């Protein structure tokens, strides 16, 4: 005898699910499974049919349930339960019952498969997500899911339109550039050679205290590309911007002043330290060539310790300080390298301040060190700081940097590296924005 209180799992499943097989394959919303057959050790053939027995005519809208034909249509779909699924849709062709309608028959439509398509929508979404999140090539993902390259690429284009809404307003906007492709010389009209040096400008939300995100991309690195990108944004977006952080780029500054009059411009401190380090390296190389008539080698102590010249003084250990000063004593008889290093350190001390009175004192110390050094390289660095000082002061007093923009530039370069370069600028921008929108969904990208 069977215990009256026991429950048959098959009966319980049948009571909860009208079509367990359709639920297993994720088709229960619109389809019912007619048959399932195994075609290979890791593949099955599934025949489905829509549960709705009537449908509206696309021309007149009159509902009809009169069946003219039920042909089988092959549909590419996702794998299920660890095996490939060969999905066949028994598609009803219905007869329009409206005598005045010019369309005599029509086929049923479903949300899972767009009209005249042979690929399910969920497979399109999966392919697009796989391309964007993993940064894999389109051909690689298309081969994995058994679709063609055009189908996979079109899926990404359609999905990207959903993933990339309008950029959200920000108070601090970061702008920086990355190279789109290598420099090339193009022959125009068979006579004139033209230099092609394409760049890509990125716009990033750099507001402190929030995750931020990549807001957009624009081809080029000129003031015109900045002005054009800001020009297509909404008035609310432009009004919200209070500070724009850039590297010391005159074209960017001119474009910002034209598009956003009255907005404060800040120069990123990292780029200024990079200029100071480049100045120290130039002095070291010039002194070495003057004294030895050649470039530095492993035989030269100052060359072996060249990295210490670029390291912040506060980060040097006692042993490293000893090595650095020994290099100055033995390899720098004119003390020009030591003077350049001191100018660089004065600039770093200046860029570490945020209180106005201390900034003024550090600025005076930096200019004094640059004058005392009597180096053309130090004079040029001081001139750059003087030219950009209003923007440098904004960066110091408002504690804003372009570090977040540099982080997104790294992701952009990784995307280009994985794709082995891109020839189409639109595809390149779409891949970058889609990848960031899916892997860093804190803010919107557009």
N, C-alpha and C positions, 0 to 999 in steps of 0.2 A: 504494500500500500504506500501511497504517497502522502506525506504529511500535508494536511490542509493548509498549514501556515506557510509552507515553502513557496517560493516564487520562482517560476521558470524564467531564466534570463532572456530567452528568445521572445517569450510573450511580453515581458516587461519592455524590451527594446522595441517590439512592434507597436506597443501601446504608446510609446513616447514619440516614435519616428514614423512618419507615413511611408518613407522610402529610405531605409537604412543605407542602401548602397549609394544613393544620391548624397546622403550626408557624409559618407565616408570619402567621397570624391569632392566634397564641397560644392555640390550642385543643387542642393535642396531648395534654394530660393526660387528657381525658375524651371528646373528640369527634373524629370524622373528617369531612372536608369531602366532601360528595356532589357539589356543583356550585358554580360561581362564574360569575356573569353580570354584565356591565356594564350598569347602568341609567341612568347619566348620566356626563358627562365626569369627574366627581370622586366617583362613588358606584358601589358594587358590591352585588349581592345574593348572599348566601352561604347555602347550605342545608347544615346539619350534622346529624349523627346520633351518638348515643352509641355508643362502641365496645363497651361491655358489653351483651351481648344478653340478659341475664337480670337480674332484680332481685327483692328481697324484698318480700313483701306487707306493707304497713304495719300490718295487724291481726294476722296470725298469724306473720309472719316467714318463711314458706315461699318458697324461691326458685322463680321461674317464668320460662320463656322462650317461652311460648305467646303469640303476638302476636294481639291482637284488632283493633287499628287502629293506623295511623301518621299521625295528623293533623299538619298544619303549624302551628306557633305562632310568632308574631313576637316577637322579643326585642330590646330596646334594648341596644346594645353600644357600646364605644369605637370611634373611628375607627382605621383601620389603613393604614399606608403613605401617609399624607397624603390619604386619601379616606374618605368616609362609608361605613359598612358597614350594609347592611340584612340583619340576621341572622334566618334562619328555622330553627327547630329542628323536625326531623321526630321527633316524640316518640312513642315506643312506648307503646301501651296494652296491658298484659299481662293475661292471664287467670289468676286464682288457681287453682292446682291442688288446693288443700285443700278437700275436699267439705264439711267442717264450718265453714269460714270464712264469716261472713256477707257479706264483701266479695267480689263476683264478679269485679271487674276493678280495675286500678289503673294509674297512669302511672309511668314511671320518673322518678327524681329525680337531680339532679346538684348537686355543690358549687358550681358556677359560677353556678347560677340557683336561688334558693330556691323551694320549692313554691308554685304559683299566682302566681308573679311574672312580670312581663314586662320586667324590667330586670336585667341581669347584675350580679353582685356586684362585679366590678371597675369597672363604671361607677358603681355606688353609692359605692365607695371613692374614685374619682377626683373625683366631684362633691363629696363631703364634704371632701376635702383641698383642692380648689380654693376652696371657700367659706371654710375656716378659715385657710389660709395667706395668701391674698390679701386677706382682709377685704372681699371683694366682697359685694354683696347676693345673697340667695338667688335672686331672680328673674333676675338677670344671669347667674349660672352655669347656672341651669336652662335659660335660653334658648340658651346656647352649646351645651349637650349634648343639647338636644331632649327634655327631660323636664319634667314639671309642677312647680310650686312645692311642693305637698305631698310629692312624691317626693323632691325635693332636700332638703327640710327633714327628712324622716324619715331620710334617709341620714346627715345630719349628727348627728341625735340618737343613732342607733345607733353611729356611729363615735366620738362623744364619750364614750360609755360605755366604749369600749376605751382611748381616749387618756388618760383621767383616772382613774388609780388613786388609792389612798389617799396622803395627803401623807407625805413622809418626815420623820422626827424632825429637829429643829433645836435648837441651843442658844440662838440669838438669834432672836427672833421680832419682826418689824416689823409695825406696825398703822397704817393711815391710811385716810382716807375720800376718796371722789370722789362728785360729784353724779350721781344716776341720771337725773333729768329736772328741768326747771325747776319753780319754785314755782307751784302752782295752788290755786285756791279751789274747793272742791267743795260743792255744795248738798245737805245731808242732810235727807231727809224734807220737802223743800220749805220748810224754815223756817230751819235753822241752817247757816251757812257754816263749813266746816272747811278749815283750811290743810293742803295736801299738799306736803310738802317732802322728797321721797324721796332717800336717800343710799345709798351702797354702801361697805361696809368691806372692805378687802383685807388679807390676811394673807400675809406674805412671809418667806422664809428670808433673814435678814440676817447669817448667821454669817460673820465675816471669813475670808478664805482659801479660799472655795469659791464656785462660780458662783451658787448660790442660785436661787430661782424663786418663782413665785406659788403658794402652797399652797392658797388657797381664798378665797371671797367670801361675804359675808353681807349681807343687806339691812339698812339702818339705820346709825346711827352712835352708838348708845347702849351703855351698859354691858351691857344685856341681850343685845344681838346678839353682843358679844364673849364673854360668858359662855355663851351657847347654842352658839356655834360650837366653843369649846374643850370644851364638855361632850360633844359627839358624837365627839370624837377619842379615840383609844385611850389607855389609861393609860401606855403606853410613850412616846407622843408628848408627853403632858403632863409626865411625869417628866423628859424630856430638856431641857425649856426651863429656862434659867437666867436669861435677861434678856429683857425685852420692851421694845422701843423704840417710843415714841409721840410725838406732839406734845403740848403742854400741854393735855390734855383730861381734865377730872375724870371724865366718864362712862366713858371708856376705862379710866382708872386704877381706878375702883371695880369695873368688870367683871373686870379682871385680878386684883385682890386677892380677889375672890369665887371665881374659878375656879382661880387658881393661888396659894394662900397661900404666902408665903415667897419668891416669885420677885422678883428685883430689877427695878425699873422705871427705865428711862432715858428722858430727854427729848432729842429730836433737837436738835442745836446750830443747824441751819439755821433752825428755827422761832423760836429765841430771837433770832437775828440779824435775822430778819424783823420781830419785835416791836420791836427797837431801831430799825430803819429806819423803821417806822411811827411810832414816838415822835418821831423827828427831823422827819418830814414834818408831823406834827400841830403841833409847835412852830413850824416855819417858816410854816405856813399861819395859825396864830393870830397870830403877830407881824406878818405882812403885813397881815392884816385890821385889827389894832389900829392900825398906823402909817398905812396908806393908805386904810382903809375899804373895801377891795375885795380880790378875789383877785389873785394874782400874774399878770403878763403878761410879754410879751417885752421890755417896757420896764424890767423889774426885773432887776438883775444876779443877785440871789439865786435868782430863778426860773429864769433861763437856766442857772445852775450847780447846779440842784437834784439832778441825777444825781451830781455830785461829792460831795454830802453823803452819799450812800448807798454810795459806793465806799470800800473799805478804804484806810486811809491809806498802807499799804505798796505799794498798787497805783497810787498817783497819781504822775504824772511831775512834774518840777520846774515845768513850765509850768502844769500843772493845780493844783499846790499854790499857786502865785502867784495864779491866778484865784480859788481858794477863799478864800484869806485876804483878797483884795481885796473879795470879796463880803461877808465878815464886817465889814470896816472901813467899807464904804459903806452897806450895807443892814441892818446889825444893831446899831443904837446901844445896845440894852439888853444885848447879848451873850448873849441867851437861846438863839439858834440855835447859837452857838458852844459854849455849855455843853452843850446837848443832843448835839451832835456829839461832844464829848469823852466824855460818858457812854457813847455808843454804841461809841466806840473802846476805852474801858476794858473794856466787856463783850466785845468781840471778842478783846482780849488775854487775858482770862480764859478764854474758850472755846478758845483755842489751846494751853493748858497741859495737861499730863498728870501732872506730878510733884506730889505732895501739898503740899509746902512752898511751891512756886511758885504753886499754885492758891490757897492761903490768902492769900498776899501780893496776888495779883491780885484776889481777892474783896474784900479790904479796900480796895484802890484804887478798885474799882468803887463800893462803897457810899459811900466818901468823896466821889467825884465826884458821885454822885447827890444826896447831902446838900448839897454846896456849890452845886449848880445851882439849888436853890430853885424847881424846876419841878414842877407837879403831874404832868406826863407822866412825868418821870424818876422821881418817887416811886412812881408806879404800876408802872413797869417794875421798879424795885428790889423792890417788894412781890411781883411775880410771880416774880422770881428767888429770893426768900427762901422763898416757898411751895413752889416746886418744887426747892429746892436739893438735897435727897437724891437725886432722880432726875437732876439735872444732874451731880452729882458722879459718879454711876455711869457716865454717858456719857463723862465726861472721863477717868476712871481706867481704864475698860475699852475705850476707843477704839471705841465702837459708834455708828452713825448710822442714820438712816432713808432714806439716799440711794437705796438699791436699791428701797425701796417707792415713792418718788417717781418713779423710772424706770418702774416698772410702771404707776403711775397715768397716766403720759403715754401708754402703749400703750392703756390702758383708754379714755382720752379720744379717742384716734384711732379706736378701734373704734366708739365712739358717734358720732363725727363722720362716719365713712364710712356708717354706717347711718342717718344723719339722725335719730338718736334711736331709742329702743325703748320700746314700750308694755308688753311682757311681760318681767318681771324674770328669769324662768327662761331665756328665750331670750338675754337680754342676758348673763347669767353664762356660759351655754354658749358663746357666741361668743367671749367674752374668754378663757376657760380653754382652749378648743380652739386658738385662734390662738397663744397663748403656748406651749402644749404642743408644737405642731408647729414653730414658728419658733425656740423656745429650749428644745431638748430636753435641756438639761444635767440637770435634775431633774424629778421628777414634779409634776404639778398635779392638784388635786382640788377 
